[in-house]
Amino acid sequence: MQADEKTRWRERFADAEAALNEIVLGQEVAIRLILITVLCRGHVLLAGDVGTGKTTLLRAVAHIIGGPFARVEGTVDLLPSDLLYEAHIDEDGRPRIEPGPVLARGEDLSVFFFNEINRARPQVHALLLRLMAERTVQAFRQTKTFPHLQVFADRNQIERDETFELPAAARDRFMMEISITAPRSEKLGRALAFQPRFHDTDRLVGGLPEGVLPYRELNGLAEHIQDGIFASEALERYAYRLCSALRDPAGADIVLDGVDSAHLVRGGASPRGMQALVRAARAAAWLAGRDTVLPQDLRQVFAPVMAHRTFLTPANEPRRETLMPALVRAIFDVTPVPQP
């Protein structure tokens, strides 16, 4: 890739980031992380309270990417077949089966948005797992392939009735789980409440420039970034030690108040997770205008890439929301940062 083409791509991402920050206030970190996953062609899961803008943000990113878009609402009665097929009665009174949300836009599907994913049953998650892992499904006696597909999903963390926890395999296929919280700034809170433009989500998202990041070209860009961004041997060791400490906190001499580090983590930090971490760090370096990964790139993406892949012991799982941030901070504290 020539230097001028690299510059154009970085300008596109800068324009996309600026546009998203104009309509989704107070989510600069989340927006940067989502753009990193776009650069990695990874799938994104947003988690947060109701009404914090998760759906708006994912719709806005899909609009920025452009291309065919499909959406499904997670409900307790949703069936796996509902993702692939749509049954109805035609004008002659005969039953007909048409392509459902995943298939209706064809194999050029760019973004599949699963709203309230934790309301869907495990059987639906199983089908989604194949779609995310292989970007293929079996339908109408054929294998359908979606080479440009990214899955965007959100879940709220408040309601527990008629919801289902995502299985480990499905969680692992999301490159990042990104937390969305309401802006704490009074200025931003007042703007969201009182400025009419934030009250009409359809108009807000529709006003964004479409296709700023041409979806058909993103796979090639992602490959170029992974091949072209350098990671030193010292950086490799640093990444490995971070992941090792997450897998075995006691072995890394991690101390957390009121927690037995030897019985804190029961699984996670797999090789696939470490691959995702390295891919995301390279994309973060590229977005920062560098051709070398630095420790801050790893630290920037470590929690959103690794936390949802880490499984705590049953006694500690109810305290995940407080324990995981504390564990990540402790890992950063005890792991020596390589010097340039």
C-alpha positions as CSV (number, residue, x, y, z in Angstrom):
1,M,0.0,0.0,0.0
2,Q,1.4,3.4,-1.0
3,A,1.9,6.2,1.4
4,D,-0.8,8.4,-0.1
5,E,-3.3,5.5,0.1
6,K,-2.4,5.0,3.8
7,T,-3.0,8.7,4.4
8,R,-6.4,8.6,2.7
9,W,-7.5,5.6,4.8
10,R,-6.4,7.3,8.0
11,E,-8.3,10.4,7.0
12,R,-11.4,8.3,6.4
13,F,-11.2,6.9,9.8
14,A,-10.6,10.3,11.4
15,D,-13.7,11.6,9.6
16,A,-15.7,8.6,10.7
17,E,-14.6,9.0,14.3
18,A,-15.4,12.8,14.3
19,A,-18.8,12.2,12.8
20,L,-19.7,9.5,15.3
21,N,-18.6,11.7,18.2
22,E,-20.9,14.4,17.0
23,I,-24.0,12.3,17.3
24,V,-23.1,9.9,20.2
25,L,-21.9,12.2,23.0
26,G,-19.5,11.1,25.7
27,Q,-18.5,7.8,24.1
28,E,-15.1,8.6,22.7
29,V,-13.4,5.6,24.1
30,A,-16.1,3.2,22.9
31,I,-16.1,4.7,19.5
32,R,-12.4,4.4,19.1
33,L,-12.6,0.7,20.3
34,I,-15.4,-0.1,17.8
35,L,-13.3,1.4,15.0
36,I,-10.4,-0.8,16.0
37,T,-12.7,-3.8,15.7
38,V,-13.7,-2.6,12.2
39,L,-10.1,-2.5,11.3
40,C,-9.7,-6.0,12.6
41,R,-12.9,-7.3,11.0
42,G,-14.0,-8.4,14.4
43,H,-17.4,-8.7,16.0
44,V,-18.6,-6.2,18.6
45,L,-20.7,-6.7,21.8
46,L,-21.9,-3.6,23.6
47,A,-23.1,-3.9,27.2
48,G,-24.7,-1.3,29.4
49,D,-27.8,0.1,31.0
50,V,-31.0,0.7,29.1
51,G,-31.1,4.1,27.3
52,T,-27.3,4.8,27.2
53,G,-27.1,4.8,23.4
54,K,-25.9,1.3,22.6
55,T,-28.3,0.8,19.7
56,T,-27.8,4.3,18.4
57,L,-24.1,3.8,18.4
58,L,-24.1,0.5,16.6
59,R,-26.6,1.8,14.0
60,A,-24.4,4.8,13.4
61,V,-21.3,2.7,12.8
62,A,-23.2,0.5,10.4
63,H,-24.3,3.6,8.5
64,I,-20.7,4.8,8.4
65,I,-19.6,1.5,7.0
66,G,-22.4,1.3,4.5
67,G,-23.5,-1.8,2.5
68,P,-26.4,-4.1,3.1
69,F,-27.6,-4.1,6.7
70,A,-29.8,-6.5,8.6
71,R,-31.3,-6.3,12.1
72,V,-33.1,-8.7,14.4
73,E,-34.6,-8.2,17.8
74,G,-33.8,-10.7,20.5
75,T,-36.9,-12.2,22.1
76,V,-37.5,-15.3,24.2
77,D,-39.6,-16.9,21.4
78,L,-37.1,-16.2,18.6
79,L,-36.1,-19.4,16.8
80,P,-32.8,-20.1,14.9
81,S,-34.9,-20.6,11.7
82,D,-36.2,-17.0,12.2
83,L,-32.8,-15.7,11.3
84,L,-32.7,-17.6,8.0
85,Y,-36.3,-17.9,6.8
86,E,-39.5,-15.8,6.7
87,A,-42.8,-17.7,6.4
88,H,-45.9,-16.0,5.2
89,I,-49.1,-16.6,3.2
90,D,-49.1,-15.3,-0.4
91,E,-51.9,-13.6,-2.3
92,D,-53.2,-17.0,-3.4
93,G,-53.4,-18.3,0.2
94,R,-50.4,-20.5,-0.2
95,P,-47.6,-20.7,2.4
96,R,-44.3,-19.4,1.2
97,I,-40.8,-19.4,2.6
98,E,-38.6,-16.4,1.8
99,P,-35.1,-15.5,2.9
100,G,-35.0,-14.2,6.5
101,P,-32.9,-11.3,7.9
102,V,-29.5,-13.0,7.4
103,L,-30.2,-14.1,3.8
104,A,-32.4,-11.3,2.5
105,R,-29.6,-8.9,1.7
106,G,-27.5,-11.5,-0.1
107,E,-23.9,-12.6,0.4
108,D,-22.8,-9.0,0.3
109,L,-24.3,-8.4,3.8
110,S,-22.1,-5.9,5.6
111,V,-23.5,-5.6,9.1
112,F,-25.8,-7.9,11.0
113,F,-27.2,-6.2,14.1
114,F,-28.6,-8.3,16.9
115,N,-30.5,-6.1,19.4
116,E,-30.9,-7.4,23.0
117,I,-28.9,-10.6,22.2
118,N,-29.3,-11.9,25.8
119,R,-33.1,-12.2,25.3
120,A,-32.5,-14.9,22.6
121,R,-32.3,-18.6,23.5
122,P,-29.1,-20.7,23.4
123,Q,-30.3,-22.4,20.2
124,V,-30.2,-19.0,18.5
125,H,-26.8,-18.3,20.0
126,A,-25.5,-21.6,18.5
127,L,-26.5,-20.5,14.9
128,L,-25.0,-17.0,15.5
129,L,-21.8,-18.7,16.6
130,R,-21.3,-20.3,13.2
131,L,-22.2,-17.1,11.5
132,M,-19.5,-15.2,13.5
133,A,-16.9,-18.0,13.4
134,E,-17.1,-19.0,9.8
135,R,-19.2,-16.2,8.2
136,T,-21.3,-19.0,6.6
137,V,-24.7,-20.6,7.2
138,Q,-26.5,-23.5,5.6
139,A,-29.9,-22.5,4.1
140,F,-32.0,-23.6,1.2
141,R,-29.7,-26.6,0.8
142,Q,-26.8,-24.3,0.1
143,T,-23.8,-22.8,2.0
144,K,-24.2,-19.1,2.0
145,T,-20.9,-17.1,2.6
146,F,-20.7,-13.5,3.9
147,P,-17.1,-12.4,3.3
148,H,-17.7,-8.7,4.5
149,L,-19.8,-9.5,7.5
150,Q,-19.5,-8.0,11.0
151,V,-21.9,-8.9,13.7
152,F,-22.9,-6.1,16.1
153,A,-24.8,-7.0,19.2
154,D,-25.9,-5.3,22.4
155,R,-27.3,-6.4,25.7
156,N,-28.5,-4.5,28.8
157,Q,-27.1,-5.4,32.1
158,I,-30.1,-4.6,34.2
159,E,-32.9,-7.0,33.3
160,R,-32.5,-10.7,34.2
161,D,-36.0,-12.0,33.5
162,E,-36.4,-13.9,30.3
163,T,-32.7,-13.5,29.5
164,F,-30.0,-16.0,28.8
165,E,-26.3,-15.8,29.4
166,L,-24.2,-16.0,26.3
167,P,-22.3,-19.3,26.1
168,A,-18.5,-19.2,26.4
169,A,-18.0,-20.1,22.7
170,A,-20.2,-17.2,21.6
171,R,-18.6,-14.7,23.9
172,D,-15.2,-15.8,22.7
173,R,-16.2,-15.0,19.1
174,F,-16.8,-11.3,19.9
175,M,-13.5,-9.6,19.5
176,M,-14.5,-7.0,22.1
177,E,-17.2,-6.4,24.7
178,I,-17.4,-2.7,25.2
179,S,-19.2,-1.1,28.2
180,I,-21.4,1.9,27.5
181,T,-22.3,4.2,30.4
182,A,-24.2,7.4,30.5
183,P,-22.0,10.5,30.2
184,R,-21.1,11.9,33.6
185,S,-20.6,15.4,32.3
186,E,-23.4,17.8,33.2
187,K,-22.8,19.6,29.9
188,L,-23.3,16.5,27.8
189,G,-26.2,15.3,29.9
190,R,-28.0,18.6,29.4
191,A,-27.3,18.5,25.6
192,L,-28.8,15.0,25.3
193,A,-31.8,16.0,27.3
194,F,-32.6,19.4,25.8
195,Q,-31.3,19.5,22.2
196,P,-34.0,18.2,19.9
197,R,-31.6,16.7,17.4
198,F,-30.8,13.9,19.9
199,H,-34.5,13.0,20.4
200,D,-35.0,11.6,16.9
201,T,-32.6,8.7,16.5
202,D,-33.6,7.9,12.9
203,R,-32.9,11.4,11.8
204,L,-29.7,11.6,13.8
205,V,-28.3,8.4,12.2
206,G,-29.6,9.2,8.8
207,G,-27.8,12.5,8.8
208,L,-24.4,10.8,8.9
209,P,-22.4,10.4,5.7
210,E,-22.9,6.8,4.5
211,G,-20.1,4.6,3.4
212,V,-17.2,6.7,4.7
213,L,-15.4,3.4,5.3
214,P,-16.1,1.4,2.1
215,Y,-17.0,-2.1,3.4
216,R,-15.7,-4.0,0.4
217,E,-12.2,-2.6,0.9
218,L,-11.9,-3.2,4.7
219,N,-10.8,-6.8,4.4
220,G,-7.8,-5.8,2.3
221,L,-7.0,-2.9,4.7
222,A,-7.1,-5.2,7.7
223,E,-4.7,-7.7,6.1
224,H,-2.3,-4.9,5.3
225,I,-2.3,-3.6,8.9
226,Q,-1.7,-7.0,10.4
227,D,1.2,-7.7,7.9
228,G,2.7,-4.2,8.1
229,I,2.6,-3.2,11.8
230,F,5.7,-4.3,13.6
231,A,5.8,-5.8,17.1
232,S,9.2,-6.2,18.9
233,E,10.2,-9.3,20.8
234,A,10.0,-7.3,24.0
235,L,6.5,-6.3,23.1
236,E,5.6,-9.9,22.4
237,R,6.9,-10.9,25.9
238,Y,4.9,-8.1,27.5
239,A,1.7,-9.3,25.8
240,Y,2.4,-12.9,26.8
241,R,3.0,-11.9,30.5
242,L,-0.2,-9.8,30.6
243,C,-2.2,-12.8,29.4
244,S,-0.4,-15.2,31.7
245,A,-1.2,-13.0,34.7
246,L,-4.8,-12.9,33.7
247,R,-5.0,-16.7,33.4
248,D,-3.1,-17.3,36.7
249,P,-3.3,-14.2,39.0
250,A,-1.8,-16.1,42.0
251,G,1.3,-17.1,39.9
252,A,1.8,-13.4,39.0
253,D,1.6,-12.4,42.7
254,I,-1.7,-10.5,42.2
255,V,-3.3,-9.4,45.5
256,L,-6.9,-8.1,45.6
257,D,-8.7,-7.2,48.8
258,G,-11.0,-9.9,50.1
259,V,-10.2,-12.3,47.2
260,D,-8.2,-15.5,47.1
261,S,-6.2,-15.1,43.9
262,A,-5.6,-18.8,43.6
263,H,-9.3,-19.4,43.3
264,L,-10.3,-16.3,41.3
265,V,-10.1,-17.3,37.6
266,R,-11.3,-20.7,36.3
267,G,-10.7,-20.2,32.6
268,G,-10.0,-17.8,29.8
269,A,-7.1,-16.0,28.2
270,S,-6.9,-18.6,25.4
271,P,-4.6,-18.5,22.4
272,R,-7.5,-17.2,20.3
273,G,-7.9,-14.4,22.9
274,M,-4.3,-13.5,22.7
275,Q,-4.5,-13.4,18.9
276,A,-7.4,-11.0,19.2
277,L,-5.4,-8.9,21.6
278,V,-2.4,-8.6,19.2
279,R,-4.7,-7.9,16.2
280,A,-6.4,-5.1,18.1
281,A,-3.1,-3.6,19.3
282,R,-1.8,-3.5,15.8
283,A,-5.0,-1.7,14.6
284,A,-4.7,0.7,17.6
285,A,-1.1,1.5,16.6
286,W,-2.2,2.1,12.9
287,L,-5.0,4.4,14.0
288,A,-2.5,6.4,16.1
289,G,-0.4,6.9,12.9
290,R,2.4,4.5,13.9
291,D,3.9,1.4,12.2
292,T,5.0,-0.1,15.5
293,V,3.0,-1.5,18.4
294,L,3.8,0.2,21.8
295,P,2.8,-1.0,25.3
296,Q,0.0,1.6,25.5
297,D,-1.6,0.0,22.5
298,L,-1.9,-3.3,24.3
299,R,-3.1,-1.6,27.5
300,Q,-5.7,0.3,25.5
301,V,-7.4,-2.8,24.2
302,F,-6.6,-5.4,26.9
303,A,-9.7,-5.1,29.0
304,P,-12.3,-5.0,26.2
305,V,-10.6,-7.9,24.4
306,M,-9.8,-10.1,27.3
307,A,-12.3,-9.5,30.1
308,H,-15.3,-11.1,28.6
309,R,-13.2,-14.2,27.7
310,T,-12.2,-14.6,31.3
311,F,-14.4,-16.8,33.5
312,L,-14.3,-16.4,37.2
313,T,-15.0,-19.0,39.8
314,P,-18.7,-19.3,40.8
315,A,-18.1,-17.6,44.1
316,N,-16.6,-14.5,42.4
317,E,-18.7,-14.4,39.2
318,P,-21.5,-12.3,40.8
319,R,-18.8,-9.6,41.5
320,R,-17.5,-9.6,38.0
321,E,-18.3,-5.9,37.4
322,T,-16.0,-4.8,40.2
323,L,-13.4,-7.6,40.2
324,M,-12.5,-7.6,36.5
325,P,-11.4,-3.9,36.4
326,A,-9.5,-4.4,39.7
327,L,-7.8,-7.5,38.3
328,V,-6.8,-5.7,35.1
329,R,-5.4,-2.7,37.0
330,A,-3.4,-5.1,39.3
331,I,-2.0,-6.9,36.2
332,F,-0.8,-3.7,34.7
333,D,0.8,-2.7,38.1
334,V,2.8,-6.0,38.5
335,T,3.8,-6.5,34.8
336,P,7.0,-4.6,33.9
337,V,6.6,-2.4,30.9
338,P,9.3,-2.9,28.3
339,Q,11.5,0.1,27.7
340,P,11.8,1.5,24.1
